[in-house]
Amino acid sequence: MSIDDSELERMRAARLAEVQNQIESQAEQQMQAEEQQAVANQEVTALNEAMRTILTPESRERLGRVELTRPDIALGVKRHLVNLHNEGSLQIPVDDNTLKSVLTQLNSNRRESSIRRI
């Protein structure tokens, strides 16, 4: 059984269209991911700039150490501090003891986990 040249050409064209659609879809997904990353980078930059005005040098160092070990907690603290600052319910600059209490409050919500051996 031989396949007609026109049938073969039709199959090639269909496959080419399918590959082109896949490439366009991947390019669009990559562009969206890059845009999301750019927005996230802008947010982090803005938060870091705000921390320079909100926190004392000692508290910035503490938050930097927290960020090395628990970046998600540090990001939450930064957002929380910026929200409090925007509301006007935060006395500037935030010293190290105040930052410790904020960290303790936010960390108390954390679920305790333990490993038990059977």
Secondary structure, DSSP 8 states (H G I E B T S, - for coil): ----HHHHHHHHHHHHHHHHHHHHHHHHHHHHHHHHHHHHHHHHHHHHHHHHHHB-HHHHHHHHHHHHH-HHHHHHHHHHHHHHHHHT-S-SSB-HHHHHHHHHHHHHTS--------
